[in-house]
C-alpha cells in the first residue's frame, strides 16, 4: 500500500458535522447552517487504498505554483492514480529515496520569487504550505527516478534515429526561428537523451495502461471540478502524467 489509511468507506466531512461536534464540546461555536461545504471526500479507490479530494487540490495548487496553471480535474485524479502505482512498486522494490540536497536544488528552481515574503504570499494564495511543496517535490523526484531506473535499460536509440531527429525536427525548428543550426556532433548526446526520455515516457504510458487493466480502480463521479481546480487556473496541459523533475 502507498500509506496507511484510517478511511474505510465514503469519507465526506461537512460543516454540518462540525455543528454536531460543537454541541458536544463546551466553548466550541458552531458555524452557521448555511455554511455547509465539503471539506474532504474520496475521489477514487485503488485496490485497498483511496485518493482524497484534498490530494487533488494540493496537486492542483502545486501545478499552479510551478506551471502557472493546473490540469483539469480528471487529469489530476488520473495523475494521482498513476503516482500511486509507481510509488507502490518502487516501495516494494525498496528503491532509495532522494537525498535532501536533491530536494533543495529542485525547490530552488521553483522559488524564483524576488523575496521569501513574495514566495510565502504566493503559497498562501494557492492554499499550499512549504512543507507540502517539499513533500511533493520529494515524491516526484522519487517517482521520476524510479521510472527512469525501470525503463531506461530497455530503451535503445541508435545513431540513425539521432540523425533523423536532427534533420527532420531540430534543423527545421531552428531555421524557422532564424537561429543557427549547430553541427550534429555538438548536439548528438543531447538528442540521444531527449529520445531516451521520449522512449521512457512511451513505455511508462504503456505500462500504466496495462497495469490499470489488472487493478481494481473506481473513480467517483465528479461533483464540482471547481472544488479541485480554481476556475482562473484550470486548463488543458500537454505535459505527461508524471511531472518532469531533475533526476
Protein Blocks (a to p, Z undefined) as FASTA:
>chain_A
ZZdcfbfbdcdddfklmmmmmmmpghiacddfklgccfbdcfbdehjbccdfklmmmmmm
mmmmmnopacdfklmmmmmmmmmmmmmmmmmnopacddfklmmmmmmmmmmcfbfklmmm
mmmmnopafklmmmmmmmmmmmmmmmmmmmmmmpccdfklmmmmmmmmmmmmmmmnopac
ddfklmmmmmmmmmmmmmmmmmmmmmmmmmmmmpccdddddfblmlmmcfklgccdfbdf
bdcddZZ
